[in-house]
Amino acid sequence: MLENRQFEKLDLNLLKIFEALWHHRNMTRVAEVLHLTPSAVSHAMRRCRDILNDPLFVKDKQTMLPTAACERLAPAVLQALNDIRKALGEFSAFDPLHSHQRFVIAMQESLELGVLPVLLATLEQQAPNIEIASTRLHRDSMLADLTNRNLHLVIDIGRSVPPPISHTLLRRDTYRVLMNKRNPLVGALDKKKYLDARHITVSNRTKGASVEELALQQLGVNRPSAWRCQSYRAAVDVVANTQALLTLPGSIASVVTDSQLISTKLPFTLPAFETHLYWHNQQEGEPGLMWLKNLVLKLFAESGLTR
């Protein structure tokens, strides 16, 4: 058992570094996340080891692996830190007009077009000093990033996730097909012509079926794409200058369709494309984050972002 004299040597900063190393398993990454020098992180962990009389983490190539004692200790320490954060968040009132908080929202690049313009225009009026950073979503580290507050909110396609992540529907979208006005398929698009056409798809991956291709495959329809890019803006420019087709959510199509383009119905009946908002349920007592979460929900409900 930790003696009182040893316990008094611990401080919150040491526990925060312990928490970060538990999630990232890499000393260099911890230093980057906490804006510390690697030597400061190393010194802090040396103090933790001396106080607790256990190595806590052992190096295995580029990874720091927890010891058995560390695995017993970590759940209680992480829960205590989350309780402290929640208590401090509930202690102070949140004033969006004067707040200087920084929030990081993860989403795929393809979703930014349908989210950021309306959100940032609203924040400019209601919370002009709040800092927003949109970053690419890495689903394999989503839980850890939400837990240690590298991320505050996530906007992603609807999918099943276990607690402690909570989520709610933001938008239910139908698919549309975008084509150049000079495309011979204008007014004549059917299932066969759609499948025979050249397609461009938007994805962060270099290969593999896109979201709409997966939905088509569930109908037994195989529609590979000849071209692939990372953003809808780039895909729209391609469609404007070629005879390629772009299949995309209707909410995005309404933003990018211009005088050169035609938006038409997809000649297949596909399930709706759902977008969800995700957050860590242990952060529900933090007024600033909950204000932002509710603002995003309100904007999707009231600003034409919900289809």
ABEGO torsion letter per residue (X at the ends): XBBAAAAAABBAAAAAAAAAAAAAGBAAAAAAAAGBBAAAAAAAAAAAAAAAGBAGBBBBEABBBBBAAAAAAAAAAAAAAAAAAAAAAAABBBBAAABABBBBBBBBAAAAAAAAAAAAAAAAAABAABBBBBBBBBAAAAAAAAAAGABABBBBBBBBBBOABBBBBABBBBBBBBBBAABAABGABBAAAAAABBBBBBBABABEBBAAAAAAAAAGBBBBBABBBABAAAAAAAAAABABBBBBBAAAAAAABBAABBBBBBABBBBBBBBBBBBBAAAAABAAAAAAAAAAAAAAAAAGABX
